Amino acid sequence: MTSEKHETSDIALAAFLHCSGTHLSGIDHQDRQRCIFIFDSPKPELISRWQEGKANVNALAFHNAYQELKARLFRGV
């Protein structure tokens, strides 16, 4: 079984994946201006839906995931 990772610097995509149940395995703080969110094996259809502009999630769940990721960035976790 392969463990595919998906990396993105897009916090909105990261929040979508996170609130869609994809495990966030880490955040790589490359420098003060940029970080990379690293996810374990997101479902390909999630990425496709995001890229096509057809991603649907609960608005409150998305907001909470976005705020959580921002907080983790500022804490350096």
Secondary structure, DSSP 8 states (H G I E B T S, - for coil): ----EEEE--HHHHHHHHHTT--EEEEEEEETTEEEEEEE---HHHHHHHHHT-----HHHHHHHHHHHHHHHHHT-
